[in-house]
Amino acid sequence: MRIRQLPDDLVNKIAAGEVIERPASIVKELVENALDAGATRIVVTTSAGGKSLIRIEDNGHGMGEEDLRLSVSRHATSKLKDDALDDIQTLGFRGEALASISAVAELSIATRAKDEELGLKLGFDGPRIVISPNPMPQGTVVEVKSLFKNVPARLKFLKSDRAEANAITDIMRRLAMSEPHVQFILQGSDRQTTNWPAQTGDSAAKNRLGQIMGNDFATNAVPVDYQRGPVRVTGMAALPTYTKANSLSQFYFVNGRPVRDKVLLGGVRGAYSDFLQRDRFPVVALFIDMPSADLDVNVHPAKSEVRFRDQGLVRAAVIRGLMNALDEAGFRASKTVSDATLAAFQPGVAGQAPPPPNAPPSSYGMSETGQPSIDPQAERTMQYQGDYGYRPSAIPPQMPRMDGLNTPSARMEDLASADMAAAEDMAMGEHPLGVARAQLFENYIVAQSEDSLIVVDQHAAHERLVYERFKAELNNGPVPAQKHLIPVVIDLPEEDCARLEDAAEALSNVGLGLERFGPAAVAVYETPALLGSSDVHKLVNDVADQLAEWDNISIVMERLEEIAARMACHGSVRSGRRLRAEEMNKLLREMEATPHSGQCIHGRPTYVQLSKVDIEKLFGRR
């Protein structure tokens, strides 16, 4: 077959296939054009998920007749200064969006420039461009109808109307996050109207993220602001105890452009690696600002991918920026943990609504006489308690006087107890995690602060504290070890012994000293001092399992912190151990002084906190 030149209309359809994948692609291109035109208000209207109608209205600077005619030509743009692809300052730059849209759908454009008395409207009569006068306010209105009318085969690859409408919503959310000073309205017959008003002031970005990602995110996130060289990272990052089951709630922007990038994704994963369970994902919105010369955005026609000249620098900036922000959060845990706890305590039997707050505690309905109906068990309880507390006029019964209460020694004990109580009250006001009051089930510390009740998982909390000490010691050199007078010999499969022998030099950096002891055993002669008298057999078996999972001894030095995390579990206060009051309070104070102590190394919360107001709500006092 001989080579032939393809006709222009077919070339345009092929090119359009790269730019216009689905209705959301059109919305992205047109809204970016509106933003580049200086719009402060953008209205997007859709129908049938954008298949039958997409309408974009903006109040930007508009176009004159010459620019309007050129706008639908391929590779025509006003956004490339001096044809320099290494200095792109706008969202669009390829000059092919409108030409691609006109090749696969019905396109019309109405526009009026700032200094023009009358607007213009562009349409098509077959391949011929028709421009006519059109009264309208300043700005531009682009209408796209009957998507893929000219390429019906492409319609088969589109999803349902709802799925396409959701994809448009996702695009709009990302664009609205990147431009908080612009008002965005999303409406149409296929959706409920969404209005994101323009934000102003220093907290504009935070307020816009709250609008889109929800108040829960704004409440449970910390600000990020870090500069490394020419790269600046800003935004919001959720606390490690506020997570999602997938990465769809991670948003990345580079020089104001919404992108999906593996470098940024890897940086976030690295920053949160110490805090999350493997099946959970952090929630972040990060904005990367850098010189345009260090960035290549001309990677794909959709412009959602970028390349960094120095990927290591960008990744390091993201990791350090996030870690600094999480360090600033200290021991904070997300409020959603407390909300879930509060919900678990809500009164009422499953399948039965709780009584109204002001109703008598035993009234679950009204009898035929109009009096509260009382179940037999509740009636017996009231009789047993002598009605105490159920009637406003009830007089509390006098407590019996204990023998010896008025003796001099008893009065001295009362004074000592009063002094201790006063000291504890003062401590409750000084310390966010309060003072230990009790230990439940030999694992949970109950503490009271000035206005809250705190329940701490002693094992999870201490596990985090030990791990943070491990990391601090690793940063300062090898972890201090304690030698065993008699080495502990541990029998293991030969392959595990071989892995431990190969990794022995690296393991010594975390305080674990061992050597091969025959074909199927190792002798452990020192263990990390932080772990005290831990179970050496279980510790070594766990480390052997971890090495087998990696199946690559060469990366052991890179993953010493992961080994330290596994060891920290063995050196922490075990569940089932009774603690004295001073031990519990010491744990609370160490938590307050240790970053990230709000979650254990597996990502679970180490404590829950219920405010006095929350507790009062449980009893109908609020």
C-alpha positions as CSV (number, residue, x, y, z in Angstrom):
1,M,0.0,0.0,0.0
2,R,1.2,3.5,-0.8
3,I,1.5,6.2,1.9
4,R,-1.1,8.9,1.6
5,Q,-1.9,12.1,3.4
6,L,-4.9,11.9,5.8
7,P,-7.7,14.4,5.3
8,D,-7.8,17.3,7.8
9,D,-11.1,16.2,9.5
10,L,-9.7,12.7,10.2
11,V,-6.5,14.2,11.6
12,N,-8.5,16.4,13.9
13,K,-10.6,13.4,15.1
14,I,-7.4,11.4,15.8
15,A,-5.9,14.3,17.7
16,A,-9.1,14.9,19.6
17,G,-8.9,11.3,20.9
18,E,-5.7,12.2,22.8
19,V,-7.2,15.3,24.4
20,I,-10.9,14.5,24.8
21,E,-11.2,11.1,26.6
22,R,-14.6,11.8,28.3
23,P,-16.8,14.7,29.3
24,A,-14.7,15.5,32.3
25,S,-11.7,16.2,29.9
26,I,-13.7,18.9,28.2
27,V,-14.7,20.5,31.5
28,K,-11.1,20.5,32.6
29,E,-9.8,22.1,29.4
30,L,-12.6,24.8,29.3
31,V,-12.4,25.7,33.0
32,E,-8.6,26.0,32.8
33,N,-9.1,28.4,29.8
34,A,-11.5,30.4,32.0
35,L,-9.0,30.6,34.8
36,D,-6.2,31.7,32.4
37,A,-8.6,34.4,31.2
38,G,-8.7,35.9,34.7
39,A,-12.3,34.7,35.6
40,T,-13.4,35.1,39.3
41,R,-16.7,33.3,38.8
42,I,-17.2,30.2,36.8
43,V,-20.5,28.3,36.3
44,V,-20.5,24.8,34.9
45,T,-23.8,23.3,33.7
46,T,-24.1,19.6,32.5
47,S,-26.7,17.2,31.3
48,A,-26.6,13.4,31.0
49,G,-23.1,13.4,32.6
50,G,-21.9,15.9,30.0
51,K,-22.8,13.7,27.0
52,S,-25.6,15.9,25.8
53,L,-24.6,19.3,27.3
54,I,-21.6,21.0,28.8
55,R,-21.9,24.8,29.3
56,I,-19.1,26.9,30.8
57,E,-19.8,30.5,31.7
58,D,-17.0,32.8,33.0
59,N,-16.5,36.5,33.7
60,G,-13.0,36.6,32.3
61,H,-11.5,39.2,29.9
62,G,-13.2,37.7,26.8
63,M,-12.0,37.8,23.2
64,G,-12.2,40.0,20.1
65,E,-13.2,38.8,16.7
66,E,-9.7,37.9,15.5
67,D,-8.8,35.9,18.6
68,L,-12.2,34.2,18.6
69,R,-11.7,33.0,15.0
70,L,-8.2,31.7,15.8
71,S,-9.3,30.0,19.1
72,V,-10.8,27.0,17.2
73,S,-7.8,26.5,15.0
74,R,-5.3,23.7,16.0
75,H,-2.2,24.8,17.9
76,A,-3.4,28.4,18.3
77,T,-2.8,29.9,21.7
78,S,-2.1,33.2,23.5
79,K,-0.3,31.5,26.4
80,L,3.2,30.7,25.3
81,K,5.5,33.7,25.6
82,D,8.4,33.6,23.1
83,D,7.4,30.0,22.3
84,A,9.3,28.9,25.4
85,L,8.1,25.5,26.7
86,D,10.4,25.7,29.7
87,D,8.6,28.8,31.1
88,I,4.9,27.9,31.2
89,Q,3.0,30.2,33.6
90,T,-0.6,29.2,32.6
91,L,-2.7,26.1,32.9
92,G,-3.2,25.7,29.2
93,F,-0.6,26.1,26.5
94,R,-1.0,23.5,23.8
95,G,-3.7,25.4,21.8
96,E,-5.7,22.4,20.8
97,A,-8.6,22.0,23.2
98,L,-11.3,23.9,21.3
99,A,-10.2,22.5,17.9
100,S,-10.4,19.0,19.3
101,I,-13.8,19.6,20.8
102,S,-15.2,21.0,17.6
103,A,-14.0,17.8,15.8
104,V,-16.1,15.5,18.0
105,A,-19.1,17.6,19.1
106,E,-21.3,20.6,18.4
107,L,-19.4,23.6,19.6
108,S,-20.5,27.3,20.0
109,I,-18.7,30.2,21.7
110,A,-20.2,33.5,22.9
111,T,-17.8,36.1,24.1
112,R,-17.4,39.8,24.8
113,A,-14.1,41.5,25.5
114,K,-13.8,44.2,28.2
115,D,-13.6,47.2,25.9
116,E,-16.2,46.0,23.4
117,E,-19.8,47.3,23.3
118,L,-21.2,44.2,21.8
119,G,-20.3,40.5,22.1
120,L,-19.8,37.9,19.4
121,K,-21.0,34.4,18.9
122,L,-19.1,31.7,16.9
123,G,-20.8,28.7,15.4
124,F,-20.2,26.2,12.6
125,D,-22.1,25.7,9.3
126,G,-20.5,22.4,8.3
127,P,-16.7,23.1,8.2
128,R,-17.3,26.9,7.8
129,I,-16.9,29.2,10.8
130,V,-19.8,31.6,11.3
131,I,-19.4,34.7,13.6
132,S,-22.4,36.9,14.4
133,P,-23.1,39.8,16.9
134,N,-24.4,38.7,20.3
135,P,-25.4,41.0,23.2
136,M,-24.0,39.7,26.5
137,P,-22.0,40.8,29.6
138,Q,-18.2,40.6,29.6
139,G,-16.8,37.1,29.6
140,T,-17.2,33.9,27.6
141,V,-19.8,31.2,27.3
142,V,-18.8,27.9,25.7
143,E,-21.4,25.3,24.9
144,V,-20.7,21.7,23.9
145,K,-23.6,19.5,22.7
146,S,-23.9,15.9,21.5
147,L,-20.4,14.8,22.5
148,F,-18.9,12.3,20.1
149,K,-21.7,12.9,17.6
150,N,-19.0,12.7,14.9
151,V,-17.3,9.7,16.4
152,P,-20.1,7.5,17.6
153,A,-17.8,4.6,18.3
154,R,-16.3,6.6,21.2
155,L,-19.7,6.7,23.0
156,K,-19.6,3.0,23.6
157,F,-16.5,3.5,25.9
158,L,-18.2,6.1,28.1
159,K,-19.6,5.0,31.4
160,S,-23.1,5.7,32.8
161,D,-24.4,9.2,33.1
162,R,-23.9,9.1,36.9
163,A,-20.3,7.9,36.6
164,E,-19.5,10.6,34.1
165,A,-21.2,13.3,36.2
166,N,-19.1,12.1,39.2
167,A,-15.9,12.4,37.1
168,I,-16.8,16.0,36.3
169,T,-17.4,16.7,40.0
170,D,-14.0,15.3,40.8
171,I,-12.3,17.5,38.2
172,M,-14.2,20.5,39.5
173,R,-13.2,19.8,43.1
174,R,-9.5,19.7,42.2
175,L,-9.7,23.0,40.2
176,A,-11.7,24.7,43.0
177,M,-9.0,23.6,45.5
178,S,-6.3,25.2,43.4
179,E,-8.1,28.5,43.0
180,P,-9.7,29.4,46.3
181,H,-10.3,33.1,45.3
182,V,-12.6,32.0,42.4
183,Q,-16.3,31.2,42.8
184,F,-17.3,27.9,41.3
185,I,-20.9,26.7,40.6
186,L,-21.6,23.2,39.3
187,Q,-25.2,22.6,38.3
188,G,-27.4,20.8,35.8
189,S,-30.3,18.3,35.3
190,D,-28.0,15.4,36.3
191,R,-26.9,16.7,39.7
192,Q,-27.7,18.8,42.8
193,T,-26.3,22.4,42.5
194,T,-22.9,22.9,44.2
195,N,-21.7,26.4,45.1
196,W,-18.2,27.0,46.3
197,P,-18.0,30.8,47.1
198,A,-14.8,32.7,46.6
199,Q,-12.5,32.8,49.7
200,T,-10.4,35.8,50.7
201,G,-7.7,36.5,53.3
202,D,-4.9,34.4,54.7
203,S,-7.1,31.4,55.4
204,A,-8.6,31.3,51.9
205,A,-6.9,28.0,51.0
206,K,-7.8,26.4,54.3
207,N,-11.4,27.5,54.1
208,R,-11.7,26.2,50.5
209,L,-10.3,22.8,51.5
210,G,-12.9,22.8,54.3
211,Q,-15.6,23.6,51.8
212,I,-14.7,20.7,49.5
213,M,-13.1,18.0,51.8
214,G,-15.5,18.6,54.7
215,N,-15.2,20.2,58.1
216,D,-13.9,16.9,59.5
217,F,-10.8,17.2,57.4
218,A,-10.3,20.8,58.4
219,T,-10.7,19.9,62.1
220,N,-8.4,16.9,62.0
221,A,-5.6,18.3,59.7
222,V,-2.5,20.3,60.3
223,P,-1.0,23.0,58.1
224,V,2.0,22.3,56.0
225,D,4.5,25.0,55.0
226,Y,8.1,24.0,54.2
227,Q,10.7,25.3,51.8
228,R,13.7,23.3,50.6
229,G,15.8,25.1,48.1
230,P,13.5,26.4,45.3
231,V,10.8,24.0,46.2
232,R,8.0,25.1,48.6
233,V,5.4,22.7,50.0
234,T,2.2,24.0,51.5
235,G,-1.3,22.7,52.2
236,M,-3.0,20.5,54.8
237,A,-2.3,17.0,56.0
238,A,-4.6,14.9,58.1
239,L,-3.5,13.4,61.4
240,P,-2.5,9.8,61.1
241,T,-5.6,8.6,62.9
242,Y,-7.8,10.3,60.2
243,T,-7.4,8.0,57.2
244,K,-9.3,6.5,54.3
245,A,-9.6,3.1,52.7
246,N,-8.1,4.3,49.4
247,S,-5.9,7.2,48.0
248,L,-8.8,9.1,46.4
249,S,-8.6,11.7,49.1
250,Q,-5.1,12.7,48.2
251,F,-4.8,15.9,46.1
252,Y,-1.7,17.2,44.6
253,F,-1.1,20.5,42.8
254,V,2.1,21.7,41.1
255,N,2.3,25.4,40.3
256,G,-1.5,25.5,40.7
257,R,-2.0,22.6,38.3
258,P,-3.9,19.5,39.6
259,V,-1.7,16.5,38.9
260,R,-1.3,12.8,39.7
261,D,2.4,12.0,40.2
262,K,4.2,8.9,41.6
263,V,7.0,11.1,43.1
264,L,4.5,13.0,45.3
265,L,2.5,9.9,46.1
266,G,5.7,8.1,47.2
267,G,6.7,11.1,49.3
268,V,3.4,11.1,51.2
269,R,3.7,7.3,51.7
270,G,7.2,7.8,53.1
271,A,6.2,10.5,55.5
272,Y,3.3,8.5,57.0
273,S,5.1,5.1,56.9
274,D,5.6,5.1,60.7
275,F,2.0,5.8,61.5
276,L,-0.5,3.9,59.3
277,Q,-1.8,0.4,58.9
278,R,-1.0,-1.0,55.5
279,D,-4.5,-0.9,54.2
280,R,-5.1,2.7,55.2
281,F,-4.3,5.9,53.3
282,P,-3.6,9.5,54.6
283,V,-5.8,12.4,53.5
284,V,-3.7,15.3,52.2
285,A,-4.0,18.4,49.9
286,L,-0.5,19.5,48.9
287,F,0.6,22.5,46.8
288,I,4.1,22.4,45.3
289,D,5.5,25.7,44.0
290,M,8.8,25.7,42.1
291,P,10.5,27.4,39.2
292,S,8.9,26.5,35.9
293,A,12.3,25.8,34.5
294,D,12.7,22.8,36.8
295,L,9.4,21.3,35.7
296,D,8.2,19.7,32.4
297,V,4.4,19.9,32.0
298,N,4.4,18.9,28.3
299,V,4.2,15.2,29.1
300,H,0.7,14.3,28.0
301,P,-2.1,16.1,26.2
302,A,-4.3,15.9,29.3
303,K,-1.6,17.9,31.2
304,S,-2.3,15.8,34.4
305,E,1.3,14.5,34.5
306,V,4.5,16.3,35.1
307,R,8.2,15.5,35.3
308,F,10.6,17.0,37.9
309,R,14.1,17.8,37.0
310,D,15.2,16.8,40.5
311,Q,12.8,14.2,41.7
312,G,14.8,13.5,44.9
313,L,14.6,17.2,46.0
314,V,10.8,17.3,45.5
315,R,10.3,14.0,47.3
316,A,12.5,15.1,50.2
317,A,10.7,18.4,50.5
318,V,7.3,16.6,50.7
319,I,8.5,14.1,53.3
320,R,10.2,16.7,55.5
321,G,7.3,19.2,55.1
322,L,4.8,16.5,56.2
323,M,6.9,15.2,59.0
324,N,7.5,18.7,60.4
325,A,3.7,19.3,60.3
326,L,3.0,16.0,62.0
327,D,5.7,16.7,64.6
328,E,4.0,20.0,65.4
329,A,0.7,18.1,66.1
330,G,2.5,16.4,69.0
331,F,0.3,13.7,70.7
332,R,-2.9,14.9,69.0
333,A,-5.3,12.2,67.7
334,S,-8.1,13.0,65.3
335,K,-11.5,14.0,66.8
336,T,-13.1,11.2,64.7
337,V,-11.7,8.7,67.3
338,S,-13.6,10.5,70.1
339,D,-16.7,10.8,67.9
340,A,-16.7,7.0,67.3
341,T,-16.2,6.4,71.0
342,L,-19.1,8.7,71.9
343,A,-21.4,7.0,69.4
344,A,-20.5,3.6,71.0
345,F,-21.7,4.9,74.3
346,Q,-25.0,6.3,73.1
347,P,-27.9,5.1,75.3
348,G,-30.7,2.9,74.0
349,V,-31.1,-0.7,73.1
350,A,-30.4,-1.9,69.6
351,G,-33.5,-1.4,67.4
352,Q,-35.0,0.9,70.1
353,A,-34.7,4.7,70.1
354,P,-33.3,6.2,73.3
355,P,-35.6,8.1,75.6
356,P,-35.8,11.9,75.2
357,P,-33.3,13.8,77.3
358,N,-35.9,15.3,79.7
359,A,-38.0,12.2,80.1
360,P,-37.8,10.1,83.3
361,P,-35.0,7.5,82.9
362,S,-37.4,4.6,82.9
363,S,-40.1,6.0,80.6
364,Y,-40.0,4.4,77.2
365,G,-43.6,5.2,76.3
366,M,-46.9,6.3,77.7
367,S,-49.6,4.1,79.2
368,E,-53.3,4.3,78.3
369,T,-53.9,6.7,81.2
370,G,-51.3,9.1,79.8
371,Q,-48.7,8.3,82.5
372,P,-45.2,7.1,81.7
373,S,-45.1,3.3,81.3
374,I,-42.4,1.7,83.3
375,D,-41.0,-1.8,82.6
376,P,-40.8,-4.2,85.6
377,Q,-37.0,-4.2,85.8
378,A,-36.9,-0.4,85.9
379,E,-39.6,-0.3,88.6
380,R,-37.6,-2.7,90.8
381,T,-34.5,-0.6,90.2
382,M,-36.4,2.5,91.4
383,Q,-37.6,0.8,94.5
384,Y,-34.1,-0.5,95.3
385,Q,-32.7,3.0,95.0
386,G,-35.5,4.6,97.0
387,D,-36.4,6.9,94.2
388,Y,-33.1,8.7,94.8
389,G,-32.3,11.0,91.9
390,Y,-35.6,10.5,90.0
391,R,-37.7,13.2,91.5
392,P,-36.6,16.8,91.9
393,S,-38.0,16.9,95.4
394,A,-36.2,13.7,96.5
395,I,-33.8,14.1,99.5
396,P,-30.6,12.1,99.3
397,P,-30.4,9.6,102.1
398,Q,-27.8,10.3,104.8
399,M,-24.6,8.3,104.4
400,P,-23.8,6.2,107.5
401,R,-20.9,7.6,109.5
402,M,-17.8,5.4,109.4
403,D,-16.3,4.4,112.7
404,G,-13.3,6.4,113.6
405,L,-14.0,9.1,111.1
406,N,-13.7,11.9,113.7
407,T,-10.6,10.7,115.4
408,P,-7.5,12.9,115.2
409,S,-5.6,10.5,113.0
410,A,-8.5,10.3,110.6
411,R,-8.7,14.1,110.4
412,M,-4.9,14.1,109.5
413,E,-5.5,11.6,106.7
414,D,-8.4,13.8,105.5
415,L,-6.0,16.8,105.3
416,A,-3.4,14.8,103.5
417,S,-6.0,13.5,101.1
418,A,-7.2,17.1,100.5
419,D,-3.6,18.2,99.8
420,M,-3.2,15.4,97.3
421,A,-6.5,16.2,95.7
422,A,-5.5,19.8,95.3
423,A,-2.2,18.8,93.7
424,E,-4.0,16.5,91.3
425,D,-6.5,19.2,90.4
426,M,-3.6,21.5,89.6
427,A,-2.0,18.8,87.5
428,M,-5.2,18.3,85.6
429,G,-5.1,21.9,84.5
430,E,-1.4,21.8,83.6
431,H,-1.4,18.5,81.6
432,P,-3.5,17.9,78.5
433,L,-3.8,14.2,79.2
434,G,-4.6,14.9,82.9
435,V,-4.1,12.6,85.9
436,A,-4.5,8.9,86.0
437,R,-7.6,7.8,88.0
438,A,-7.8,4.0,87.4
439,Q,-6.7,1.1,85.3
440,L,-9.4,-1.0,83.5
441,F,-9.0,-4.6,82.4
442,E,-5.3,-4.3,83.2
443,N,-4.7,-2.5,79.9
444,Y,-6.6,0.8,79.8
445,I,-5.6,3.9,81.8
446,V,-8.5,6.1,82.8
447,A,-7.3,9.7,83.3
448,Q,-9.1,13.0,84.0
449,S,-8.0,16.4,82.7
450,E,-9.6,19.7,83.6
451,D,-12.5,19.2,81.2
452,S,-12.2,15.7,79.7
453,L,-12.1,12.0,80.3
454,I,-9.2,10.2,78.6
455,V,-8.8,6.5,78.1
456,V,-5.3,5.3,77.1
457,D,-4.3,2.0,75.6
458,Q,-1.1,1.4,77.7
459,H,0.5,-1.1,75.4
460,A,-0.1,0.9,72.2
461,A,1.0,4.2,73.8
462,H,4.2,2.7,75.2
463,E,5.0,1.0,72.0
464,R,5.0,4.4,70.2
465,L,7.2,5.8,73.0
466,V,9.8,3.0,72.7
467,Y,9.8,3.3,68.9
468,E,10.5,7.0,69.0
469,R,13.4,6.5,71.4
470,F,14.7,3.8,69.0
471,K,14.6,6.3,66.2
472,A,16.3,9.0,68.2
473,E,19.1,6.7,69.2
474,L,19.5,5.4,65.6
475,N,19.9,9.0,64.4
476,N,22.8,9.4,66.9
477,G,24.5,6.2,66.0
478,P,24.2,2.5,67.0
479,V,21.4,1.8,69.5
480,P,22.9,1.1,73.0
481,A,22.9,-2.6,73.8
482,Q,23.0,-4.7,76.9
483,K,25.2,-7.8,76.9
484,H,24.0,-11.2,78.1
485,L,26.3,-13.0,80.6
486,I,25.3,-16.2,78.9
487,P,24.4,-16.0,75.2
488,V,20.8,-17.1,74.4
489,V,20.9,-19.9,71.8
490,I,17.8,-20.0,69.5
491,D,17.0,-22.9,67.2
492,L,15.7,-21.7,63.7
493,P,15.4,-23.1,60.2
494,E,18.7,-23.0,58.3
495,E,17.4,-20.4,55.8
496,D,16.4,-18.0,58.7
497,C,19.8,-18.5,60.3
498,A,21.5,-17.7,57.0
499,R,19.4,-14.5,56.7
500,L,20.2,-13.4,60.2
501,E,23.9,-14.1,59.7
502,D,24.0,-12.0,56.5
503,A,22.2,-9.2,58.3
504,A,24.2,-9.4,61.6
505,E,26.3,-6.3,60.9
506,A,23.2,-4.2,60.2
507,L,21.3,-5.6,63.1
508,S,24.1,-4.6,65.5
509,N,23.1,-1.0,64.7
510,V,19.7,-1.5,66.4
511,G,21.4,-3.2,69.4
512,L,20.8,-6.8,68.4
513,G,24.1,-8.8,68.5
514,L,24.1,-12.3,67.2
515,E,26.2,-14.9,65.4
516,R,25.7,-18.3,63.8
517,F,25.8,-21.2,66.2
518,G,25.8,-24.3,64.1
519,P,23.7,-25.0,61.0
520,A,20.3,-24.4,62.6
521,A,20.8,-22.0,65.5
522,V,22.0,-18.5,66.3
523,A,23.5,-17.2,69.6
524,V,22.3,-13.9,70.8
525,Y,24.9,-12.1,73.0
526,E,23.3,-8.7,73.2
527,T,19.9,-7.0,72.8
528,P,18.8,-3.3,72.8
529,A,19.0,-1.8,76.2
530,L,15.6,-0.1,75.6
531,L,13.9,-3.5,75.6
532,G,14.9,-4.5,79.1
533,S,14.1,-8.1,79.8
534,S,12.1,-8.9,76.7
535,D,11.4,-12.3,75.3
536,V,14.6,-12.8,73.2
537,H,13.3,-15.9,71.4
538,K,10.2,-14.2,70.1
539,L,12.1,-11.0,69.3
540,V,14.6,-12.9,67.1
541,N,11.9,-15.0,65.4
542,D,10.0,-11.8,64.5
543,V,13.1,-10.2,63.0
544,A,13.8,-13.4,61.0
545,D,10.2,-13.3,59.7
546,Q,10.7,-9.7,58.6
547,L,13.9,-10.5,56.8
548,A,12.2,-13.4,55.0
549,E,9.4,-11.0,53.9
550,W,11.9,-8.6,52.3
551,D,13.9,-11.4,50.8
552,N,16.7,-8.9,50.1
553,I,19.4,-8.5,52.7
554,S,20.9,-5.6,50.9
555,I,18.1,-3.3,51.9
556,V,18.3,-4.1,55.7
557,M,20.3,-0.9,56.4
558,E,17.6,1.2,54.6
559,R,14.9,-0.4,56.7
560,L,16.4,-0.4,60.2
561,E,13.5,1.8,61.4
562,E,11.1,-0.9,60.4
563,I,13.1,-3.5,62.4
564,A,13.1,-1.0,65.3
565,A,9.3,-0.8,65.0
566,R,9.1,-4.6,65.3
567,M,11.4,-4.5,68.3
568,A,9.5,-1.7,70.0
569,C,6.5,-4.0,70.3
570,H,8.5,-6.4,72.4
571,G,9.8,-3.6,74.7
572,S,6.5,-2.0,75.5
573,V,4.3,-2.4,78.5
574,R,2.3,-5.5,77.9
575,S,-1.5,-5.7,78.0
576,G,-2.5,-7.4,81.3
577,R,0.2,-5.7,83.4
578,R,-1.0,-3.8,86.4
579,L,0.5,-0.4,86.8
580,R,1.0,1.8,89.8
581,A,-0.4,5.3,89.8
582,E,3.0,6.9,89.4
583,E,3.7,4.5,86.4
584,M,0.5,5.5,84.7
585,N,1.1,9.2,85.2
586,K,4.7,8.9,84.0
587,L,3.4,7.3,80.8
588,L,0.9,10.1,80.3
589,R,3.7,12.7,80.7
590,E,5.9,11.0,78.3
591,M,3.1,10.8,75.7
592,E,2.6,14.6,76.0
593,A,6.3,15.1,75.4
594,T,6.6,12.7,72.4
595,P,5.5,13.5,68.9
596,H,3.1,11.1,67.2
597,S,2.1,9.5,70.4
598,G,-1.5,9.8,69.5
599,Q,-1.2,6.6,67.4
600,C,0.8,3.4,67.8
601,I,3.2,2.2,65.1
602,H,0.4,0.3,63.5
603,G,-1.8,3.4,63.0
604,R,-4.3,2.7,65.7
605,P,-5.2,5.5,68.2
606,T,-3.4,5.3,71.6
607,Y,-6.1,7.2,73.4
608,V,-9.6,8.5,73.1
609,Q,-10.8,11.7,74.7
610,L,-14.4,12.6,75.7
611,S,-15.1,16.2,76.8
612,K,-17.2,17.0,79.8
613,V,-19.8,18.3,77.4
614,D,-19.8,15.0,75.5
615,I,-20.4,13.0,78.7
616,E,-23.2,15.4,79.8
617,K,-24.9,14.7,76.4
618,L,-24.8,11.0,77.2
619,F,-26.9,11.6,80.3
620,G,-29.3,14.1,78.6
621,R,-27.8,17.1,80.5
622,R,-27.2,19.0,77.3
